[in-house]
Structure formats: structure tokens, C-alpha cells
Amino acid sequence: MTFPDYCANCGGPVVLPPATPTLAHTTNLPGMWRYAGRLPVTSDTAWLSMGEGGTPVVPAAAAAEWCGVERLMLKLDHLNPSGSFKDRATAVGVAQAVRQRARAVVCASSGNAAGSTAAYAARAGLPAVVLTPEAVPPGKAAIARAHGATVLRVRGDYSNTFRAARELADRFGWINLTTTYVNPVAVAGLKSAGYELADQLGDTPDWIVVPIGAGPLVHGIVTAYRELRDSGEVAALPRILGVQAEGCAPIADAFARDATEVVPWPEVRTRISAISDPLRGYPADGTYTLRLVRESNGVMATVSDTAAGEAVDQLAHREGLLIESGAAADLVAVRTQRARGTIGPDETVVCVLTGNGAKTLSAEAGPDDPVVADADEAIDHLGALPETAEGMTV
Ligand SMILES: *Cc1c(COP(=O)(O)O)cnc(C)c1O
């Protein structure tokens, strides 16, 4: 099964036609395989599953307060087996590679797709070649290597890795698991995030907040909700708040200019690597995503590296959630759009937390932490003892 790169009619990326979901299409397999009947997978590759999908949605009072909204829910997609939502696409893409008896898989990745591809390829017994930008977070490259993938850094930014992966896939017939829109089968796996949200939330939230590189996750969520609306299973569609980094925001920039076409971003100036895709060579991917956001009556927002760092700290300190900057950026966007009045005071907001912060911790905590001999010295260091939380007995 090979797909053309772009649609001959509309010029946009090729995506699979919507499924017609029925309740008969839910299975009792765990995680996203519950929706196997609505995804391009068959039960003969269900053994590949490591429990991807089925991630919880939790309320977040402290984060809501920080954002200035009444009701904020967090979809904990960083709890996927390899620590990011990419597993939803990779599991389906590797299942396809197994069915096609592919010799190897390849992907371009800013880090999370690398670890995901490496893990699922290992489980399937397939060699994996992973191409990352030069500035890949070292922990993310290490994870891919730990699973036995061959990791190569490509000079320059993400778009160069994208081209290299495509050329290798073309030349050797490897399955390309790059998580832009290049692999429509893998991309369809991302619909599972939308099916789950619909099942978990009941009423459609006013807003779903999604960090965006090229936008396949937006495609997945929007397509799932459309399918469910068309079959009468949900009444309303959510609005999408798409989030990009200020230093690499080709889609948000086109949105702000009221443009219908996305143009490539000239120079990446952000350390929020998970969402920094300049779309050089494939701006039509961004144009398609922009259209989805607009059709949802949604908006695009940008966040600074500094503000994303604050959101990382908020989630870690006050919600107990270790989330990477590209995903914590969601909260910054909620805060600014609430301040502007785009998000109403009593609207329901769901942030998709796409990636685990453990992979990008830059400093090891250990060496700077004080060393003490015993409890007395520990008490000296603590100074004033932390107050016991109200209602707690010790
Ligand atoms: C890949 C990635 C994104 C961007 O998702 P796309 O669907 O490729 O736009 C967002 N957050 C994290 C943590 C990612 O790894």
C-alpha cells in the first residue's frame, strides 16, 4: 500500500476517508485497540500493543487557576508506553509495516517519534533508522538508541531530517513513520485520541487545546469528532486552540495574517523542540491543519519559551505532572486566550498533554542537592519545617 504525497485535486496531504463508527466497532481490547474497528488495524497485529491510548482525563484546579478558567481538564497522553501520544500513530504504522513484511522502518523526529518508532520496531523485530535534528534533546536520542535503533543526526532543523527520511524510505522501500502527514495509515491512529475524549467527557468540551508541529493530532481529534457527530454519537464539535512556539510558528503566523496558505518558517528560534517544525518543503501540511483549525471555529496561538517553562513548573509543582515544554505550552495558550476573552470564563477547556517531561530534564538534580549525615543535619538544612497540609495528621 503506497500513497501519493499530496492529493491531486486539493493539493493537501493524503488522509484516509472517515470511518463510519458504530458501537459494534468497539472491542474489549485495552487502550486504543478498543477502537480497532474504526482504525486501519486488524486483530492479527494486536499483539504489538503495549497499552497505548486509554489515557486518563483529570481535573486540574491549580492549573485552571493559573490559566484563569473555571474548568480545566488534562488528557494525560504523556502516559503512553514511550511517553508521548506518538505511540497512537506508531502502533498503527508498525502494524502496517508488519503486515506488508517491510524490511525496516525509518522516521524523522524531533525526539518523541524517535523513541516511539524505536520501541515499536523493537517489539515487531524490525530494524529502525531514526533521523533527528542536530539539536535533539540528548535524552530523547538516548531512548531511541536504548531500543536498538540506529540514530543519525541530520545537520540543520527538522525539515532537513524530514527530507532525508523520505529519500531513504523511497530508495529502500522502508516504511516511513515520520509523524507529519506522510503516512496516512499511521496518522489515522491519532483518531483514537478523539474517540477517547468523546467517551471520557460525555458532553463535547468548548475547547480542545493541542500543541502543533505539522498538525496530524489536530486531524485525528477533529476527524474523530466529525465521525461521531455524523453518526449521532456526539451533538457538538469542539473548537481547537492550536499552539505553536513563537520561534517557529508557520501555522499560527498564517492564521494571524488571515492567510489561507501556510508558508515555511525561515529560521527556527525556540528550544521547544517537540513542536518546532518549519514545514520547509511541505507547507501544504500546515495549510491543511490551518483549515481544520478554522473549520472548527478555532484559533491559533503562540507561546514564548519562557512562558512555556513557567507552565512546565506549574504542572510539576502544583499538579504533580512532569510534562515537556511543547505540551505544557497548552496552558500558556489557555491563559492568554482567556485574558483576551477568546475563551469565555465558564467554558470547558481540555488540554492534551502530549509528552513526558522526564526525557528532557536538562540537569541531574543530584549533584547540587545538599548532602547531610543524619536527621539532625537534615533539620538544620530545612530551616523552618514545611508546614503540614491542613487536615493531615502526622
Ligand atoms: C510531535 C509532538 C507534537 C506535535 O504534534 P503534531 O501532530 O505532529 O503536530 C506535540 N507535542 C509533542 C510532545 C510532540 O512530540
The ligand as a Tripos MOL2 file, in Angstrom:
@<TRIPOS>MOLECULE
LIG
   15    15     1     0     0
SMALL
NO_CHARGES

@<TRIPOS>ATOM
      1 C1          5.0820   15.6210   17.8630 C.3       1 LIG1
      2 C2          4.6220   16.3850   19.0440 C.ar      1 LIG1
      3 C3          3.6820   17.4080   18.9220 C.ar      1 LIG1
      4 C4          3.1800   17.8920   17.5920 C.3       1 LIG1
      5 O1          2.2170   17.0700   17.0730 O.3       1 LIG1
      6 P1          1.8460   17.0610   15.5100 P.3       1 LIG1
      7 O2          0.5910   16.3030   15.4860 O.co2     1 LIG1
      8 O3          2.9940   16.3980   14.8190 O.co2     1 LIG1
      9 O4          1.6740   18.4530   15.0670 O.co2     1 LIG1
     10 C5          3.2080   17.9830   20.0820 C.ar      1 LIG1
     11 N1          3.6870   17.6450   21.2970 N.ar      1 LIG1
     12 C6          4.6240   16.6960   21.4510 C.ar      1 LIG1
     13 C7          5.1180   16.3830   22.8110 C.3       1 LIG1
     14 C8          5.1210   16.0240   20.3310 C.ar      1 LIG1
     15 O5          6.0420   15.0770   20.4870 O.3       1 LIG1
@<TRIPOS>BOND
     1     1     2 1
     2     2     3 ar
     3     2    14 ar
     4     3     4 1
     5     3    10 ar
     6     4     5 1
     7     5     6 1
     8     6     7 2
     9     6     8 1
    10     6     9 1
    11    10    11 ar
    12    11    12 ar
    13    12    13 1
    14    12    14 ar
    15    14    15 1
@<TRIPOS>SUBSTRUCTURE
     1 LIG1         1 GROUP 0 **** ****
